[in-house]
Amino acid sequence: MSTDGAFPAGSPASVSLVGSTGSIGTQTIDVVEQCPDQFRVVALGAHRSVEMLADQARRLRPDTVAIGDPECAPALARLLPPGIDVEVGTEGLAAIATLADVAVNGIVGFAGLTVTLAALEAGRRLALANKESIIAGAPIVQRARSTPGAEIIPVDSEHCALHQCLRAGGSGDVRRLLLTASGGPFRGRTKEELAAVDVAEALEHPTWTMGPKITVDSSTLMNKGLEVIEAHELFGVPYDAIDVVVHPQSIIHSMVEFTDGAVVAQLSLPDMRLPIGYALAYPGRLPTAFGAIDWTRLATLEFEEPDRTLFPCLDLAYRAGRLGDLAPAWLNAANEVAVAAFLAGRIRWVAIAEVVEGTLDRYDVRAPSPAADGPVDPWTVEDVLDADATARRLAESVVVGCEAAA
């Protein structure tokens, strides 16, 4: 890779796609197949979707395929064309992230941390769709970003929009970042109505098609809260200079306000292939347009304040971010436990925030102790894993309490 982030001319950029069978993965493949002269997938990875992964491998002919669940490896090997190497387990998924010019991390949840670290520590470009890894593992991910050649290009539509808008000025020119939110499926609901919502309603997002976990996060505004922490970690902007505004049309994906009052926004129709393509092609642009707007048909752009009383997860995320250290890891772990319990029918939708708050209230992680020679020891992966495991145990106990109270 050249010093300006561009890949060598004359041959397609190689792509490693981890989480290839999920929403981000399948849309990445769509982008690659529409731009065959620009990109070649050299590695694919998924956790358990054997038949879909094998089908992708037959279409794309990568050099290597990884399966996260070791028990699925024999079945996958039988379905693959000859000549494709197979990597197995969490280590296998992380390994393939080091094999290409750009690694796409489309894994859902905290499980994506090892992939993020592997790509960055190998000095690769990371097209990051797994916000949880940079949130929960912030101290160690930031250290890995200092590896020569390593860079993160965000795939989340909001952070990709900010990345594009920030190219309009220097870091010292930024007054604030404005993250837009659709408001989710429950915008405008009353407290009484929210107490009665079910899983099917929470999975009906008004503008985006996403997996169940992120869709529920959108309904609670936790997804936006996690994005606030992610924006702080990606761009180094203080929390007091990161705001959230509800924009139901999801046409403006985020904005940057500069010190002279100018606001730069990125607009497009909702289409995740645009940020995916941006991350793959950066610093250039794809020749194929995704999410193009027909300006003769765009009638209204609305904005409003988020309701922080009915959607407390947003402020819980700000609280965890300001606590710093491994508090965001606790927040993320508690939320994953709470969302899983809601999807399983164990708790009500309104209890998701209760579980997260009850867990965060018990946050107690000691900072690394000073070493004998004076400097403070850095956080380790083990510290992050321990914090995650502790928070999950506490969150589960809060879930059990919510079940008993129901």
C-alpha positions as CSV (number, residue, x, y, z in Angstrom):
1,M,0.0,0.0,0.0
2,S,1.3,3.5,-0.8
3,T,1.6,6.2,1.8
4,D,-1.6,7.9,0.7
5,G,-3.7,4.8,1.4
6,A,-4.0,3.8,-2.3
7,F,-3.3,0.3,-3.4
8,P,-0.7,-0.4,-6.1
9,A,-1.9,0.2,-9.6
10,G,-2.3,-2.5,-12.2
11,S,-4.0,-5.3,-10.3
12,P,-7.2,-5.6,-8.2
13,A,-6.9,-4.9,-4.5
14,S,-7.1,-8.1,-2.5
15,V,-10.0,-8.3,0.0
16,S,-10.4,-10.6,3.1
17,L,-14.0,-10.8,4.1
18,V,-14.7,-12.0,7.7
19,G,-18.4,-12.4,8.4
20,S,-19.1,-13.1,4.8
21,T,-22.5,-14.7,5.3
22,G,-24.1,-11.8,7.2
23,S,-25.7,-8.6,5.9
24,I,-22.4,-6.7,5.6
25,G,-20.7,-9.7,4.1
26,T,-23.2,-10.3,1.4
27,Q,-23.4,-6.7,0.4
28,T,-19.6,-6.5,0.2
29,I,-19.7,-9.4,-2.2
30,D,-22.2,-7.5,-4.3
31,V,-19.8,-4.5,-4.4
32,V,-16.9,-6.7,-5.4
33,E,-18.9,-8.5,-8.1
34,Q,-19.9,-5.2,-9.6
35,C,-16.3,-4.0,-9.6
36,P,-14.3,-7.1,-10.6
37,D,-11.4,-5.1,-12.1
38,Q,-10.9,-3.3,-8.8
39,F,-11.2,-6.0,-6.1
40,R,-10.5,-9.7,-5.7
41,V,-11.7,-11.7,-2.6
42,V,-8.8,-13.8,-1.4
43,A,-10.3,-15.0,1.9
44,L,-13.8,-15.6,3.2
45,G,-14.8,-16.4,6.8
46,A,-18.0,-17.1,8.8
47,H,-18.9,-18.7,12.1
48,R,-21.3,-21.5,11.2
49,S,-23.1,-21.0,7.9
50,V,-21.4,-23.8,6.1
51,E,-23.5,-24.1,2.9
52,M,-23.7,-20.4,2.3
53,L,-20.0,-20.0,2.9
54,A,-19.2,-22.9,0.5
55,D,-21.5,-21.4,-2.1
56,Q,-19.7,-18.1,-1.8
57,A,-16.3,-19.9,-2.2
58,R,-17.5,-21.6,-5.3
59,R,-18.5,-18.2,-6.8
60,L,-15.5,-16.2,-5.7
61,R,-12.7,-18.8,-5.7
62,P,-10.7,-17.4,-2.7
63,D,-7.4,-18.8,-1.7
64,T,-8.5,-19.4,1.9
65,V,-11.8,-20.0,3.8
66,A,-12.2,-19.9,7.5
67,I,-15.0,-21.4,9.7
68,G,-15.3,-20.2,13.3
69,D,-17.0,-23.3,14.7
70,P,-14.5,-26.2,14.5
71,E,-17.3,-28.8,14.4
72,C,-18.4,-27.4,11.1
73,A,-15.0,-27.7,9.4
74,P,-15.4,-31.3,8.0
75,A,-18.7,-30.5,6.4
76,L,-17.2,-27.3,4.9
77,A,-14.2,-29.1,3.5
78,R,-16.4,-31.6,1.7
79,L,-18.3,-28.8,-0.1
80,L,-15.4,-26.6,-1.1
81,P,-13.7,-26.8,-4.6
82,P,-10.2,-28.3,-4.5
83,G,-7.2,-26.1,-3.8
84,I,-8.8,-23.9,-1.2
85,D,-7.1,-23.8,2.2
86,V,-9.3,-24.0,5.3
87,E,-8.6,-22.2,8.6
88,V,-10.6,-23.2,11.7
89,G,-11.7,-21.5,14.9
90,T,-11.5,-18.0,16.2
91,E,-7.8,-18.0,15.4
92,G,-8.6,-19.0,11.8
93,L,-11.0,-16.1,11.4
94,A,-8.3,-13.7,12.8
95,A,-5.7,-15.2,10.5
96,I,-7.5,-14.6,7.3
97,A,-7.8,-10.9,8.2
98,T,-4.1,-10.6,7.7
99,L,-4.0,-12.1,4.1
100,A,-5.2,-9.1,2.0
101,D,-4.7,-5.5,1.3
102,V,-8.0,-4.7,3.1
103,A,-9.8,-6.8,5.7
104,V,-13.6,-6.3,6.1
105,N,-14.8,-7.1,9.6
106,G,-18.5,-7.8,9.3
107,I,-18.7,-10.0,12.4
108,V,-21.5,-9.0,14.8
109,G,-20.7,-8.2,18.5
110,F,-17.7,-8.5,20.8
111,A,-16.5,-11.6,18.9
112,G,-15.1,-9.3,16.2
113,L,-12.3,-8.0,18.5
114,T,-9.7,-10.6,17.5
115,V,-10.3,-9.9,13.8
116,T,-9.9,-6.2,14.3
117,L,-6.6,-6.6,16.3
118,A,-5.2,-9.1,13.8
119,A,-5.8,-6.9,10.8
120,L,-4.4,-3.8,12.5
121,E,-1.4,-5.6,14.0
122,A,-0.6,-6.9,10.5
123,G,-0.5,-3.4,9.2
124,R,-3.7,-3.8,7.0
125,R,-6.5,-1.5,6.1
126,L,-9.5,-2.5,8.2
127,A,-12.9,-1.8,6.7
128,L,-14.7,-1.8,10.1
129,A,-18.4,-2.7,10.4
130,N,-17.9,-4.2,13.9
131,K,-18.3,-1.2,16.2
132,E,-18.2,-3.4,19.3
133,S,-14.5,-4.2,18.9
134,I,-13.4,-0.6,18.9
135,I,-15.8,0.2,21.7
136,A,-15.1,-2.7,24.1
137,G,-11.4,-3.0,23.2
138,A,-10.6,0.7,22.8
139,P,-7.3,0.8,24.8
140,I,-5.8,-2.1,22.9
141,V,-7.3,-1.2,19.5
142,Q,-5.8,2.3,19.7
143,R,-2.4,0.8,20.4
144,A,-2.8,-1.6,17.4
145,R,-3.7,1.4,15.1
146,S,-0.1,2.7,15.6
147,T,1.2,-0.3,13.6
148,P,2.9,1.0,10.3
149,G,0.4,0.6,7.5
150,A,-2.6,0.0,9.7
151,E,-5.7,2.2,9.2
152,I,-9.4,2.0,9.9
153,I,-12.0,3.1,7.4
154,P,-15.4,2.9,9.1
155,V,-18.2,1.1,7.3
156,D,-21.0,2.2,9.6
157,S,-22.9,4.6,7.5
158,E,-22.7,7.4,10.1
159,H,-19.0,7.1,10.7
160,C,-18.3,6.7,7.0
161,A,-20.2,9.9,6.5
162,L,-18.1,11.6,9.2
163,H,-14.9,10.3,7.6
164,Q,-15.9,11.9,4.3
165,C,-17.0,15.2,5.8
166,L,-13.8,15.5,7.9
167,R,-11.9,15.6,4.6
168,A,-13.2,19.1,4.2
169,G,-11.1,20.6,7.0
170,G,-8.3,20.1,9.5
171,S,-8.8,18.5,12.9
172,G,-8.4,21.9,14.6
173,D,-11.3,23.3,12.5
174,V,-13.9,20.9,13.9
175,R,-16.5,22.4,16.3
176,R,-18.7,19.3,16.7
177,L,-19.8,16.0,15.1
178,L,-23.5,15.5,14.4
179,L,-24.6,11.8,14.3
180,T,-28.0,11.3,12.7
181,A,-30.4,8.7,13.9
182,S,-33.5,7.4,12.2
183,G,-35.3,7.2,15.6
184,G,-36.0,3.5,15.1
185,P,-39.4,1.8,15.0
186,F,-40.6,3.4,18.2
187,R,-40.1,7.1,17.6
188,G,-43.1,8.9,18.9
189,R,-44.4,6.1,21.1
190,T,-45.5,6.8,24.6
191,K,-44.2,5.3,27.8
192,E,-47.3,3.1,28.0
193,E,-46.9,1.9,24.4
194,L,-43.2,1.1,24.9
195,A,-44.1,-1.1,27.9
196,A,-46.1,-3.4,25.6
197,V,-43.9,-3.7,22.5
198,D,-42.8,-7.2,21.4
199,V,-39.9,-8.7,19.5
200,A,-41.6,-8.5,16.1
201,E,-42.2,-4.8,16.5
202,A,-38.6,-4.2,17.6
203,L,-37.3,-5.9,14.4
204,E,-39.3,-3.7,12.0
205,H,-36.8,-1.0,11.3
206,P,-38.3,1.9,9.2
207,T,-35.4,2.5,6.8
208,W,-32.6,-0.1,7.2
209,T,-32.5,-3.9,6.7
210,M,-30.1,-5.2,9.4
211,G,-29.5,-8.3,11.6
212,P,-31.7,-8.7,14.7
213,K,-29.1,-7.5,17.3
214,I,-28.3,-4.2,15.6
215,T,-32.0,-3.7,14.8
216,V,-33.0,-4.0,18.4
217,D,-30.1,-1.7,19.3
218,S,-31.6,0.9,16.9
219,S,-35.0,0.6,18.6
220,T,-33.5,1.4,22.0
221,L,-31.1,4.1,20.6
222,M,-28.2,2.0,22.1
223,N,-26.9,1.7,18.6
224,K,-26.6,5.5,18.4
225,G,-25.0,5.5,21.9
226,L,-22.4,3.0,20.8
227,E,-21.8,5.1,17.7
228,V,-21.0,8.1,19.9
229,I,-18.3,6.1,21.6
230,E,-17.1,4.8,18.3
231,A,-16.9,8.4,16.9
232,H,-14.9,9.5,19.9
233,E,-12.4,6.6,19.5
234,L,-12.1,6.9,15.7
235,F,-11.8,10.7,15.4
236,G,-10.5,11.8,18.8
237,V,-13.3,14.3,19.3
238,P,-14.4,14.9,22.9
239,Y,-17.8,13.7,24.0
240,D,-19.1,17.2,24.6
241,A,-18.5,17.9,20.9
242,I,-20.5,14.9,19.7
243,D,-24.2,15.3,19.3
244,V,-27.1,13.1,18.1
245,V,-30.0,14.4,16.1
246,V,-33.0,12.3,14.9
247,H,-33.5,12.5,11.2
248,P,-36.3,10.0,10.2
249,Q,-35.6,10.1,6.4
250,S,-32.0,8.7,6.8
251,I,-30.8,10.7,3.9
252,I,-28.2,12.7,5.8
253,H,-26.0,10.1,7.3
254,S,-24.0,12.5,9.5
255,M,-22.6,16.0,9.6
256,V,-19.5,17.9,10.7
257,E,-19.8,21.5,11.9
258,F,-16.6,23.6,11.6
259,T,-15.5,26.5,13.7
260,D,-16.5,29.0,11.0
261,G,-20.1,27.8,11.2
262,A,-20.0,25.8,8.0
263,V,-21.7,22.4,8.1
264,V,-20.6,19.6,5.7
265,A,-23.0,16.7,5.4
266,Q,-23.0,13.4,3.4
267,L,-26.3,12.5,1.7
268,S,-27.5,9.4,-0.1
269,L,-30.4,7.0,0.0
270,P,-30.0,4.3,2.6
271,D,-27.6,1.7,1.0
272,M,-24.8,0.1,2.9
273,R,-23.0,-0.7,-0.3
274,L,-21.9,2.9,-0.5
275,P,-19.9,3.0,2.7
276,I,-18.6,-0.5,2.0
277,G,-17.4,0.6,-1.4
278,Y,-15.9,3.8,0.1
279,A,-13.9,1.7,2.5
280,L,-12.6,-0.6,-0.2
281,A,-11.7,2.1,-2.7
282,Y,-10.4,4.9,-0.4
283,P,-8.9,7.4,-1.1
284,G,-10.6,7.0,-4.5
285,R,-14.3,6.4,-5.4
286,L,-16.1,3.6,-7.0
287,P,-17.4,4.0,-10.6
288,T,-20.7,2.4,-9.6
289,A,-23.2,4.6,-7.8
290,F,-25.0,3.2,-4.7
291,G,-27.7,5.2,-3.0
292,A,-27.9,8.0,-5.6
293,I,-30.6,10.5,-4.9
294,D,-33.2,11.7,-7.4
295,W,-33.3,15.3,-6.3
296,T,-36.6,16.0,-8.0
297,R,-38.3,13.5,-5.7
298,L,-36.6,14.4,-2.4
299,A,-39.3,16.5,-0.6
300,T,-38.5,16.8,3.1
301,L,-35.6,16.5,5.5
302,E,-36.8,16.6,9.2
303,F,-34.7,16.9,12.4
304,E,-35.6,16.6,16.1
305,E,-34.1,16.0,19.5
306,P,-33.9,12.4,20.7
307,D,-36.2,11.6,23.6
308,R,-33.6,10.7,26.2
309,T,-36.2,10.0,28.9
310,L,-38.0,7.2,26.9
311,F,-34.7,6.0,25.3
312,P,-32.2,6.1,28.2
313,C,-29.6,3.8,26.5
314,L,-28.3,6.9,24.7
315,D,-27.2,8.6,27.9
316,L,-26.0,5.3,29.4
317,A,-23.5,5.1,26.5
318,Y,-22.4,8.7,27.0
319,R,-21.9,7.8,30.7
320,A,-19.8,4.8,29.9
321,G,-17.7,6.7,27.4
322,R,-16.9,9.5,29.8
323,L,-15.9,6.9,32.5
324,G,-13.4,5.6,30.0
325,D,-11.0,2.7,30.5
326,L,-13.1,-0.5,30.2
327,A,-16.5,1.0,31.1
328,P,-17.5,0.8,27.4
329,A,-16.6,-2.9,27.5
330,W,-19.0,-3.3,30.4
331,L,-21.7,-1.3,28.6
332,N,-21.3,-3.4,25.4
333,A,-21.4,-6.7,27.3
334,A,-24.4,-5.8,29.3
335,N,-26.3,-4.7,26.2
336,E,-25.5,-7.9,24.3
337,V,-26.8,-10.0,27.3
338,A,-29.9,-7.8,27.6
339,V,-30.7,-7.9,23.9
340,A,-30.3,-11.7,23.7
341,A,-32.6,-12.0,26.7
342,F,-35.2,-9.8,25.0
343,L,-35.0,-11.7,21.7
344,A,-35.4,-14.9,23.7
345,G,-38.6,-13.6,25.3
346,R,-37.1,-13.5,28.8
347,I,-37.4,-9.8,29.4
348,R,-39.5,-6.9,28.1
349,W,-38.1,-4.3,25.7
350,V,-38.1,-1.6,28.5
351,A,-35.9,-3.9,30.6
352,I,-33.0,-3.7,28.2
353,A,-32.0,-0.3,29.6
354,E,-32.6,-1.6,33.1
355,V,-30.2,-4.4,32.6
356,V,-27.5,-2.1,31.1
357,E,-27.9,0.5,33.8
358,G,-27.9,-2.1,36.6
359,T,-24.7,-3.5,35.3
360,L,-23.0,-0.2,34.6
361,D,-23.8,0.9,38.2
362,R,-21.5,-1.9,39.4
363,Y,-18.6,-1.0,37.1
364,D,-15.4,-1.7,39.0
365,V,-12.3,-2.3,36.9
366,R,-9.0,-1.2,38.3
367,A,-6.7,0.6,35.9
368,P,-3.4,-1.1,35.2
369,S,-0.9,-0.8,38.0
370,P,2.3,1.2,37.6
371,A,5.2,-1.0,36.7
372,A,8.3,-1.2,38.9
373,D,10.2,1.4,36.8
374,G,7.3,3.9,36.9
375,P,5.3,3.7,33.7
376,V,1.8,2.3,33.8
377,D,1.4,-1.1,32.2
378,P,-0.9,-1.0,29.2
379,W,-4.3,-2.8,29.1
380,T,-4.1,-6.3,27.7
381,V,-6.5,-8.4,25.7
382,E,-6.9,-10.5,28.9
383,D,-8.1,-7.4,30.8
384,V,-10.7,-6.7,28.1
385,L,-11.9,-10.3,28.1
386,D,-12.1,-10.4,31.9
387,A,-14.1,-7.2,32.0
388,D,-16.4,-8.6,29.3
389,A,-16.9,-11.8,31.2
390,T,-17.5,-10.1,34.5
391,A,-20.0,-7.7,33.0
392,R,-21.9,-10.5,31.4
393,R,-22.2,-12.4,34.7
394,L,-23.5,-9.3,36.4
395,A,-25.9,-8.5,33.5
396,E,-27.3,-12.1,33.6
397,S,-28.0,-11.7,37.3
398,V,-29.9,-8.4,36.5
399,V,-31.8,-10.3,33.8
400,V,-32.9,-13.0,36.2
401,G,-34.1,-10.2,38.6
402,C,-36.1,-8.7,35.8
403,E,-37.7,-12.1,35.0
404,A,-38.6,-12.5,38.7
405,A,-40.2,-9.1,38.8
406,A,-42.2,-9.5,35.6
